Amino acid sequence: VDSLSTIINMVMEGKAYSILTPSAIQKEASQGRVRTVKIIDPVITRSVVLAVNPKDERSPAVSAIRNLIPRVVRTLIESGHWSATAPERV
């Protein structure tokens, strides 16, 4: 079950309100299908983590992805394609 698409559809049909990340609703907002309002107070934050199975942690593939993800995240944030604030470690 894709709960995100269900939530978005309910919002578009006027059956619900939802708190979502800008990236989750970007397409619908740019098409004028939903209206977004930034929540300023209280400040809402969330952390994104990279979870790795300890059994696969040292494989070359996992290591390559583990090194690539922080670079991609920083690039997306700096280019404005992802509305986020990168922590110092990314």
Backbone torsions as a table, in degrees:
resi	resn	phi	psi	omega
1	VAL	NA	127.5	177.1
2	ASP	-93.3	93.7	-175.0
3	SER	-68.3	-31.0	-179.4
4	LEU	-63.0	-46.8	-180.0
5	SER	-65.2	-34.1	176.6
6	THR	-64.1	-45.1	178.7
7	ILE	-61.6	-47.1	-179.0
8	ILE	-61.9	-43.1	178.6
9	ASN	-62.6	-40.2	178.3
10	MET	-63.5	-39.4	177.4
11	VAL	-64.8	-46.4	-179.1
12	MET	-62.9	-31.4	179.1
13	GLU	-83.4	-1.2	178.9
14	GLY	77.7	17.2	-177.7
15	LYS	-94.8	-8.4	-175.4
16	ALA	-160.1	164.1	167.9
17	TYR	-116.6	156.7	179.2
18	SER	-151.5	153.3	172.4
19	ILE	-104.4	115.2	-177.2
20	LEU	-132.3	163.5	173.8
21	THR	-74.4	151.7	177.6
22	PRO	-55.9	-37.9	-178.6
23	SER	-67.0	-28.2	-178.5
24	ALA	-71.1	-26.4	-172.7
25	ILE	-120.1	9.1	-174.2
26	GLN	-55.6	-48.1	-177.0
27	LYS	-61.4	-50.3	-178.1
28	GLU	-64.5	-38.1	178.9
29	ALA	-66.8	-41.9	-179.3
30	SER	-67.7	-23.8	177.9
31	GLN	-90.4	-0.1	179.8
32	GLY	74.2	16.4	-178.3
33	ARG	-83.8	-18.7	173.7
34	VAL	-140.0	157.1	175.8
35	ARG	-110.5	135.5	-179.4
36	THR	-112.8	148.4	176.8
37	VAL	-135.4	126.2	179.6
38	LYS	-74.3	131.0	176.5
39	ILE	-84.8	120.4	-176.7
40	ILE	-102.2	-39.1	-177.2
41	ASP	-137.4	114.2	9.1
42	PRO	-81.7	158.6	175.8
43	VAL	-71.2	128.6	179.5
44	ILE	-110.3	127.0	177.9
45	THR	-129.4	161.3	173.3
46	ARG	-150.0	155.4	177.9
47	SER	-106.9	144.8	174.0
48	VAL	-111.6	131.3	-177.8
49	VAL	-122.9	156.2	173.4
50	LEU	-102.7	113.6	179.8
51	ALA	-98.3	134.4	-177.2
52	VAL	-128.6	135.4	174.2
53	ASN	-68.6	124.2	-178.1
54	PRO	-56.1	-27.9	179.6
55	LYS	-69.2	-29.8	-177.2
56	ASP	-102.7	0.9	-170.9
57	GLU	-54.8	-34.0	-174.6
58	ARG	-99.7	3.8	-179.7
59	SER	-68.3	150.3	179.3
60	PRO	-59.1	-36.8	-179.2
61	ALA	-66.1	-46.7	179.6
62	VAL	-63.5	-41.2	179.9
63	SER	-62.3	-41.8	180.0
64	ALA	-64.2	-44.6	179.6
65	ILE	-67.4	-40.0	179.4
66	ARG	-59.9	-35.6	178.2
67	ASN	-80.0	-30.1	-176.7
68	LEU	-77.0	-41.2	-174.2
69	ILE	-55.6	-48.7	179.2
70	PRO	-59.3	-35.6	178.7
71	ARG	-67.9	-42.1	179.1
72	VAL	-65.1	-42.9	178.8
73	VAL	-59.3	-48.6	-179.4
74	ARG	-61.7	-41.8	179.0
75	THR	-61.8	-44.7	179.5
76	LEU	-63.1	-41.0	179.6
77	ILE	-67.6	-48.2	-177.4
78	GLU	-65.8	-30.5	180.0
79	SER	-82.6	-9.5	-179.5
80	GLY	85.6	4.4	178.8
81	HIS	-78.7	-15.7	177.4
82	TRP	-133.4	118.1	-178.8
83	SER	-80.8	93.9	-177.0
84	ALA	-156.4	167.8	174.2
85	THR	-116.8	122.7	-178.7
86	ALA	-82.9	134.3	173.7
87	PRO	-71.4	167.6	-178.4
88	GLU	-58.0	-34.4	-173.4
89	ARG	-77.4	-13.5	-176.4
90	VAL	-75.5	NA	NA
